[in-house]
């Protein structure tokens, strides 16, 4: 076992453990903080896969923005910061069964994909996968269409959020 | 390798050579060398804060027509050492009901987030922690860890004022991250790489502050907001928040936040000097690497000096003014700037560098001028429309909810 595998195992264990803590922590705030640790573990796994861009974006977007937004909404929601006694759902067995089934189905489909069994190839030190990623995102042969569709979706969400949140002038006088 | 021309690189090479001579495997040598480097860099940076605190207090004193610290040592230079000793001996107080883990983790994380920034900044041609190919994004992402530390501090203290202070600070940091990242994209486009070292090397012929002054200005303003210095120091508005997220901290734990703040202020100046002022570039820096370090420090201190001047002279923003400046001025301007720079860069690709830089400069100045005119226009319109309702407005602004005014 080499150093890379040790790092991978540690990161995987930490992310799995903290993911379990996210759903079982008694305080909402603690769950949010465990979620941050899970996301950091995923970032480390990206590093072991030599995709530094995804690792950094994982920290930037998920830890730096989304986790903090979640913490904000937890804090701004009334009375969720206290303990509430039993947090286990009454029908947790059925929910667990469905989740397990879904997980098995997803893994099964992934196993059918040929990339699942391909061995990883170590990138040469001077390879710039960032450049390839950028070109793939804008080239018509690559992912230009999904990229544009995602942008349209995000802009629509942004406009929707502004429409909901805007302080209308006539309301102020009423 | 000559010791006088490049002392840091010489020591590093000797050290790794000595480690290799011990008979360890190559991988271990690499890891131990990097760990030692990180330890030395972090300790050096933390000790440097002692000097920074003295420098800033002295300068602020001069701005306010005082002497500043002048009792301990020549020119009061040992004053921070005395303060440090005092802070070591103070009692640690943990408030009742505090979340102990979050409360104690926050100061460590705050300092660590700043020290992590140093790991990708090239100090000279030969001395750089790690040349990440996503270095500039890394600098921004690490800022997110700093935000986490403020949230942990504010929430872990079990104090309403600390929580409010943390909310306000994090809202400010998240908002100003947007123009910060957008304006940092302009040097990335000009250099064609995200690596910090690559950006420095691309500024060999012309600094990016010449080619993109508008981006530099946005980056500078957003940087000051990121370190929470005046005029963006709403987080420690004493009359409203007592002192912000760190009111429940005492002794060395408070000292850690203090160190993080000062070191962060210096580090963002260094990032600005690296990204826009050419980093270690200068006459003879490529041949004599230690000159590059001197150049970088000189440039950084010029930027740091300006931030202290800001701190000493400008009054504090109101929160709605701060948010308006960010979302209605800086963000649209930086978006327009990115598009304009991309178009101009594409059109002038065939031209020699000199004309290309002139074109970039013109576009930047044009956008800055247009923004200035638009701001003046909206300001005069606002004052005109608001004049008749002045008394009513006063009532409204005192009773409406926070940040929703204007």
Interface residues (C-beta under 8 A of the other chain):
Chain A: X3 X29 X33 X36 X52 X53 X56 X57 X59 X60 X63 X64 X65 X67 X68 X71 X72 X75 X128 X130 X167
Chain B: X27 X99 X102 X132 X133 X134 X137 X138 X140 X141 X142 X143 X144 X145 X147 X148 X151 X152 X155 X163 X167 X170 X174 X177 X194 X404
